[in-house]
Amino acid sequence: MAVSSFPGDLESFLSSHHLSPTSGFLPSPSPDVSFKNFEFNIWLFTAKSIPKLLWNYPGEFRKQVDALPLLLFTESRDDLPQWRLAYCALSYIAQAYVWGAAVGRPTDEDEAYDEKVLDYIPASIAVPLRHVAFHLGIQPGLTYSAVCTWNWQRKFPLLSSTTQERASNLEPIFSFTGTPEEAHYVITHVMLEFAGGQALRLALEASKATGEKNGDSLEGALRGLTEAVTKSKQELSLVKQDLDPDVFYSRVKPYLNGLGATNIHPKGVFLRSSSQDPTKGEWIKLSGASASQTSLLPTFDTLLGVTHSEEPCYTYDERMRLAMPQCHVQFLDALTCLPRVKDYVSVNKTNQQLLEAYNNAVIALEDYRDRHFTVIGKPLWTSQDSFD
């Protein structure tokens, strides 16, 4: 249930959930790209070898993974950048191990070891992946966080804190194919999250103004939110730009599939828990990496009071929450206790300027969501929440 006041200042509220007032759900500062403990760099080396070994030397990648020692991640539990780096590296290795070099290649009975799709992950990867994922409160497999949110680095440092982020200065830390198409897909989503960071801050400012019953501040925040969401939509339009569909859908997209989410894995994928006994472990079915796992859309819905009339859409969003980091899910839960913009606007409908600002924000969000699902799938949402 929403409350009438906002809990403290915005920066403190965001930082308590490991969010940034400038970059939103993206890490600030940027993600770690190496391990402090040199012992774990073997995961880094293995993950970064995926594009070269899978495509140029079939059979070598899985042999390299099979030879890995079973290590348990031991960094400080508060050092989130290190845990996120471990999660990304292990997720990429696990996904590449399962799918191998079968993606984009014809199959035959004489195919090499790396050209077969497997239904298990060896203990050397499965055990630490399970451990790291549990600590982060996220599923032990590839997610939007592993592919986009935590998987980027700058080619050159920013000149100052006010320097604008540019896609040309960003690149993925890990890749399955090493293709420009995969890098473009990752970085355009990172830029989308950067644009969404400003919209997130404005949506929270709107909630804060609601709690303070400050109509003028609320109107200003809503108008700013409309502009920020519109900018995010422009970033979203770049996702498919310069993206060769043949390369993306045949070589990149299959690696983003879940573990046990297709008919290829009817039982799921087996996470081995013992290097000595391959029968010990558990079967899992995971949804894979999807842009629907972004926390931006449910954030805007909650703060503006947008509801969904179609049950399938609600179920879809709830399923995506299972693949979000725990800190993001906790943030979304905390939002339900904040002042709701819609409640204030509904009792002040005679304020035409405020009403117009709210309706424009909802319409902008509707356009953004429709465009979002047009890019990643069919449209699933229509708004019934603007006021007449």
C-alpha positions as CSV (number, residue, x, y, z in Angstrom):
1,M,0.0,0.0,0.0
2,A,1.3,3.4,-0.9
3,V,2.2,5.9,1.8
4,S,1.8,9.7,2.0
5,S,5.5,10.6,2.3
6,F,8.7,9.8,0.6
7,P,11.4,7.9,2.7
8,G,14.4,10.3,2.8
9,D,16.3,11.8,-0.1
10,L,16.4,10.2,-3.5
11,E,20.1,9.4,-3.6
12,S,20.0,7.5,-0.3
13,F,16.9,5.6,-1.3
14,L,18.6,4.6,-4.6
15,S,21.9,3.7,-3.1
16,S,20.3,1.5,-0.5
17,H,19.2,-0.7,-3.4
18,H,22.5,-0.4,-5.3
19,L,21.1,2.0,-7.9
20,S,22.5,5.2,-9.3
21,P,20.7,8.6,-9.6
22,T,22.4,9.1,-13.0
23,S,22.6,5.6,-14.6
24,G,19.7,3.9,-12.9
25,F,20.0,0.1,-12.9
26,L,23.5,0.2,-14.5
27,P,26.5,0.0,-12.2
28,S,28.1,3.2,-11.2
29,P,31.1,3.3,-11.4
30,S,31.3,1.0,-14.5
31,P,31.6,-2.8,-14.0
32,D,34.8,-4.5,-12.9
33,V,36.7,-6.1,-15.8
34,S,39.2,-8.2,-13.8
35,F,39.4,-10.1,-10.6
36,K,41.3,-8.9,-7.6
37,N,42.2,-12.5,-6.7
38,F,44.3,-13.7,-9.6
39,E,43.1,-17.3,-9.0
40,F,39.7,-16.5,-10.5
41,N,41.1,-14.9,-13.7
42,I,41.0,-18.5,-15.2
43,W,37.2,-17.9,-15.5
44,L,37.9,-14.6,-17.2
45,F,40.4,-16.2,-19.6
46,T,38.0,-19.0,-20.4
47,A,35.0,-16.8,-21.0
48,K,36.9,-14.4,-23.3
49,S,38.1,-17.4,-25.3
50,I,34.6,-18.4,-26.3
51,P,34.4,-16.6,-29.7
52,K,37.8,-17.8,-30.8
53,L,37.6,-21.4,-29.7
54,L,34.0,-22.2,-30.6
55,W,34.2,-21.0,-34.1
56,N,37.9,-21.5,-35.1
57,Y,38.8,-24.6,-33.1
58,P,35.7,-26.8,-32.5
59,G,36.3,-29.3,-29.7
60,E,38.8,-27.2,-27.8
61,F,36.4,-25.0,-25.7
62,R,34.7,-27.8,-23.8
63,K,38.0,-29.5,-23.3
64,Q,39.3,-26.3,-21.7
65,V,36.2,-26.1,-19.5
66,D,36.4,-29.8,-18.5
67,A,40.0,-29.2,-17.3
68,L,39.0,-26.3,-15.0
69,P,39.5,-26.8,-11.3
70,L,36.5,-26.4,-9.0
71,L,36.9,-23.0,-7.4
72,L,34.5,-21.4,-4.9
73,F,34.3,-17.6,-5.1
74,T,35.7,-16.1,-1.9
75,E,35.6,-12.3,-2.4
76,S,34.1,-10.1,0.3
77,R,30.3,-10.5,0.2
78,D,30.0,-6.7,0.0
79,D,32.1,-6.4,-3.1
80,L,29.2,-6.5,-5.6
81,P,31.3,-5.6,-8.7
82,Q,33.5,-8.7,-8.2
83,W,30.5,-11.0,-7.7
84,R,28.8,-9.5,-10.7
85,L,31.9,-10.1,-12.8
86,A,32.1,-13.7,-11.6
87,Y,28.4,-14.2,-12.4
88,C,28.8,-12.9,-16.0
89,A,31.9,-14.9,-16.7
90,L,30.4,-18.2,-15.3
91,S,27.1,-17.6,-17.1
92,Y,28.7,-17.1,-20.4
93,I,30.9,-20.2,-19.9
94,A,27.9,-22.3,-18.9
95,Q,25.8,-21.1,-21.8
96,A,28.6,-21.7,-24.3
97,Y,29.3,-25.1,-22.8
98,V,25.6,-26.2,-23.3
99,W,25.1,-24.9,-26.8
100,G,28.7,-25.4,-28.0
101,A,29.4,-24.7,-31.7
102,A,26.1,-26.2,-32.9
103,V,24.6,-22.7,-33.3
104,G,24.5,-21.7,-37.0
105,R,26.1,-25.0,-38.2
106,P,24.5,-27.9,-39.9
107,T,24.4,-31.1,-37.8
108,D,25.4,-34.6,-38.8
109,E,26.2,-37.8,-37.0
110,D,30.0,-37.2,-37.3
111,E,29.8,-33.7,-35.7
112,A,32.6,-32.8,-33.4
113,Y,32.2,-32.7,-29.6
114,D,31.7,-28.9,-29.6
115,E,29.1,-29.2,-32.3
116,K,26.6,-31.1,-30.2
117,V,24.1,-29.5,-27.8
118,L,24.5,-30.9,-24.3
119,D,22.1,-31.1,-21.4
120,Y,24.4,-30.6,-18.5
121,I,26.9,-28.2,-17.0
122,P,30.1,-29.6,-15.3
123,A,30.6,-29.1,-11.6
124,S,33.7,-26.9,-12.2
125,I,31.2,-24.2,-13.6
126,A,27.9,-25.3,-12.1
127,V,29.0,-25.2,-8.5
128,P,30.5,-21.7,-8.4
129,L,27.8,-20.4,-10.7
130,R,25.1,-21.6,-8.3
131,H,27.0,-20.1,-5.4
132,V,27.5,-16.7,-7.0
133,A,23.9,-16.5,-8.3
134,F,22.5,-17.4,-4.9
135,H,24.5,-14.5,-3.4
136,L,23.2,-12.1,-6.0
137,G,19.7,-13.4,-5.7
138,I,19.4,-14.2,-9.4
139,Q,18.9,-17.4,-11.5
140,P,22.0,-19.5,-12.1
141,G,22.1,-18.9,-15.9
142,L,22.2,-16.3,-18.6
143,T,20.1,-13.2,-17.9
144,Y,19.7,-9.6,-19.1
145,S,22.0,-8.6,-16.3
146,A,24.7,-10.9,-17.5
147,V,24.4,-9.9,-21.1
148,C,23.7,-6.2,-20.8
149,T,23.4,-4.5,-17.4
150,W,26.8,-5.8,-16.0
151,N,28.5,-6.7,-19.3
152,W,30.0,-3.4,-20.6
153,Q,33.2,-1.4,-20.4
154,R,34.5,1.9,-21.7
155,K,37.2,1.9,-24.3
156,F,38.5,5.2,-23.0
157,P,37.7,6.8,-19.6
158,L,35.3,9.8,-19.5
159,L,37.0,13.2,-19.6
160,S,34.8,14.4,-16.8
161,S,31.7,13.5,-14.8
162,T,29.6,15.5,-17.1
163,T,30.8,13.9,-20.3
164,Q,28.0,12.3,-22.2
165,E,28.1,8.5,-22.7
166,R,28.5,7.4,-26.3
167,A,27.8,4.0,-27.7
168,S,31.0,4.2,-29.8
169,N,33.0,4.3,-26.5
170,L,31.4,1.2,-25.0
171,E,32.0,-2.5,-25.7
172,P,30.9,-5.8,-24.1
173,I,33.2,-7.5,-21.7
174,F,32.1,-10.9,-22.9
175,S,30.7,-12.2,-26.2
176,F,29.6,-15.5,-27.7
177,T,30.5,-14.7,-31.3
178,G,32.7,-11.6,-31.3
179,T,30.5,-10.3,-34.1
180,P,29.6,-6.6,-34.5
181,E,25.9,-7.6,-34.4
182,E,26.3,-9.1,-30.9
183,A,28.2,-6.0,-29.6
184,H,25.6,-3.7,-31.2
185,Y,22.8,-5.6,-29.5
186,V,24.4,-5.4,-26.1
187,I,25.6,-1.8,-26.2
188,T,22.3,-0.4,-27.6
189,H,20.6,-1.9,-24.6
190,V,23.2,-0.4,-22.3
191,M,22.6,3.0,-23.8
192,L,18.9,2.4,-23.3
193,E,19.5,1.8,-19.6
194,F,21.6,5.0,-19.4
195,A,18.7,7.0,-20.9
196,G,16.3,5.2,-18.6
197,G,18.4,6.3,-15.6
198,Q,17.2,9.9,-16.0
199,A,13.6,8.8,-16.5
200,L,13.9,6.7,-13.3
201,R,15.1,9.7,-11.3
202,L,12.3,11.9,-12.6
203,A,9.7,9.2,-11.8
204,L,10.9,9.1,-8.3
205,E,10.9,12.9,-8.1
206,A,7.2,12.8,-9.2
207,S,6.5,10.3,-6.4
208,K,8.3,12.5,-3.9
209,A,6.3,15.6,-5.0
210,T,3.1,13.6,-4.7
211,G,4.0,12.8,-1.0
212,E,4.7,16.5,-0.4
213,K,1.4,17.4,-2.2
214,N,3.4,19.8,-4.4
215,G,1.4,20.1,-7.6
216,D,3.9,22.4,-9.3
217,S,6.9,20.1,-8.6
218,L,4.8,17.1,-9.7
219,E,3.9,18.7,-13.0
220,G,7.5,19.6,-13.7
221,A,8.7,16.1,-12.9
222,L,6.0,14.5,-15.1
223,R,6.9,16.8,-18.1
224,G,10.6,15.9,-17.6
225,L,9.6,12.2,-17.4
226,T,7.7,12.5,-20.7
227,E,10.8,13.9,-22.4
228,A,13.1,11.3,-20.8
229,V,10.9,8.4,-21.8
230,T,10.6,9.7,-25.3
231,K,14.4,9.9,-25.5
232,S,14.6,6.3,-24.2
233,K,12.2,5.3,-27.1
234,Q,14.7,6.9,-29.5
235,E,17.5,4.8,-28.1
236,L,15.3,1.7,-28.4
237,S,14.8,2.4,-32.1
238,L,18.5,1.9,-32.6
239,V,18.5,-1.8,-31.4
240,K,17.7,-3.2,-34.8
241,Q,19.6,-0.5,-36.8
242,D,22.7,-1.9,-38.6
243,L,21.8,-5.3,-37.2
244,D,22.2,-8.0,-39.9
245,P,19.2,-10.3,-39.1
246,D,20.9,-13.3,-40.7
247,V,23.9,-13.1,-38.4
248,F,21.9,-12.1,-35.3
249,Y,19.2,-14.7,-35.5
250,S,21.4,-17.6,-36.7
251,R,24.5,-17.0,-34.6
252,V,23.8,-14.7,-31.7
253,K,20.1,-15.1,-30.6
254,P,20.3,-18.9,-30.0
255,Y,22.9,-18.4,-27.3
256,L,20.5,-16.1,-25.5
257,N,18.0,-19.0,-25.2
258,G,17.3,-20.3,-21.7
259,L,18.5,-23.6,-20.3
260,G,15.6,-26.0,-20.8
261,A,13.4,-23.3,-22.4
262,T,13.2,-25.1,-25.7
263,N,12.3,-28.6,-27.0
264,I,16.0,-29.4,-27.3
265,H,16.1,-29.7,-23.5
266,P,12.7,-31.3,-22.6
267,K,14.0,-32.2,-19.1
268,G,16.0,-29.0,-18.6
269,V,19.7,-28.8,-18.0
270,F,21.5,-30.7,-15.3
271,L,23.7,-28.7,-12.9
272,R,26.3,-31.2,-11.7
273,S,27.3,-30.7,-8.1
274,S,30.2,-33.2,-8.0
275,S,33.3,-33.6,-10.1
276,Q,33.6,-37.3,-9.1
277,D,29.9,-38.4,-9.4
278,P,28.2,-36.9,-12.5
279,T,24.8,-38.2,-11.3
280,K,24.7,-35.7,-8.4
281,G,23.1,-32.4,-9.0
282,E,19.8,-30.9,-10.1
283,W,17.7,-30.3,-13.2
284,I,16.9,-26.6,-13.9
285,K,14.7,-24.8,-16.5
286,L,15.5,-21.1,-16.9
287,S,14.1,-18.4,-19.2
288,G,17.4,-17.1,-20.7
289,A,18.4,-13.5,-21.4
290,S,15.6,-11.2,-22.5
291,A,15.3,-7.4,-22.6
292,S,11.9,-7.9,-20.9
293,Q,14.0,-8.5,-17.7
294,T,14.8,-4.8,-17.5
295,S,13.5,-3.2,-14.3
296,L,12.7,0.1,-16.0
297,L,9.2,-0.7,-17.2
298,P,7.7,-2.1,-13.9
299,T,9.3,0.9,-12.1
300,F,7.4,3.4,-14.3
301,D,4.2,1.3,-14.0
302,T,4.3,1.3,-10.2
303,L,5.2,4.9,-9.7
304,L,2.6,6.2,-12.2
305,G,-0.1,3.8,-11.0
306,V,-0.4,2.1,-14.4
307,T,-2.3,-1.3,-14.3
308,H,-2.4,-4.1,-16.7
309,S,-5.8,-5.4,-17.9
310,E,-4.5,-8.6,-19.6
311,E,-3.6,-11.4,-17.3
312,P,-1.0,-12.9,-19.7
313,C,1.0,-9.7,-19.7
314,Y,1.0,-9.7,-15.8
315,T,2.2,-13.3,-15.7
316,Y,4.9,-12.5,-18.3
317,D,6.2,-9.6,-16.1
318,E,6.2,-11.7,-13.0
319,R,8.1,-14.4,-14.7
320,M,10.7,-11.9,-15.8
321,R,11.2,-10.8,-12.2
322,L,12.6,-14.2,-11.4
323,A,15.6,-13.4,-13.6
324,M,16.2,-10.0,-12.1
325,P,18.9,-9.4,-9.4
326,Q,17.5,-9.5,-5.9
327,C,18.4,-5.8,-5.2
328,H,16.3,-4.8,-8.2
329,V,13.3,-7.0,-7.1
330,Q,13.6,-5.5,-3.6
331,F,13.6,-2.0,-5.1
332,L,10.4,-2.8,-7.1
333,D,8.8,-4.1,-4.0
334,A,9.8,-0.9,-2.1
335,L,8.2,1.2,-4.8
336,T,4.7,-0.1,-3.9
337,C,5.1,1.7,-0.5
338,L,5.8,5.1,-2.1
339,P,3.2,7.8,-2.8
340,R,1.4,7.0,-6.1
341,V,1.2,9.8,-8.6
342,K,-2.1,8.6,-10.0
343,D,-3.8,8.8,-6.6
344,Y,-2.9,12.5,-6.3
345,V,-3.8,13.4,-9.9
346,S,-7.2,11.6,-9.6
347,V,-8.3,13.9,-6.7
348,N,-6.9,17.0,-8.5
349,K,-8.5,16.5,-11.9
350,T,-9.6,20.1,-12.0
351,N,-5.9,21.1,-12.4
352,Q,-5.8,20.9,-16.2
353,Q,-2.1,21.4,-16.5
354,L,-1.3,18.6,-14.0
355,L,-3.8,16.4,-15.7
356,E,-2.3,17.0,-19.1
357,A,1.2,16.4,-17.8
358,Y,0.2,13.0,-16.3
359,N,-1.7,11.9,-19.4
360,N,1.2,12.8,-21.6
361,A,3.6,10.8,-19.3
362,V,1.3,7.7,-19.5
363,I,1.0,8.0,-23.3
364,A,4.8,8.3,-23.6
365,L,5.1,5.2,-21.4
366,E,2.6,3.4,-23.5
367,D,4.4,4.3,-26.7
368,Y,7.7,3.2,-25.2
369,R,6.3,-0.1,-24.0
370,D,4.7,-0.9,-27.3
371,R,7.9,-0.1,-29.1
372,H,9.8,-2.2,-26.6
373,F,7.7,-5.3,-27.2
374,T,7.7,-4.6,-31.0
375,V,11.5,-4.9,-30.9
376,I,11.7,-7.9,-28.6
377,G,8.4,-9.6,-29.4
378,K,4.7,-8.9,-29.9
379,P,3.0,-5.9,-28.1
380,L,1.5,-7.0,-24.9
381,W,0.2,-3.9,-23.3
382,T,-2.3,-1.0,-23.8
383,S,-3.0,1.8,-21.4
384,Q,-6.3,2.4,-19.7
385,D,-4.8,4.7,-17.2
386,S,-4.9,8.2,-18.6
387,F,-7.7,10.5,-17.3
388,D,-10.5,12.0,-19.4
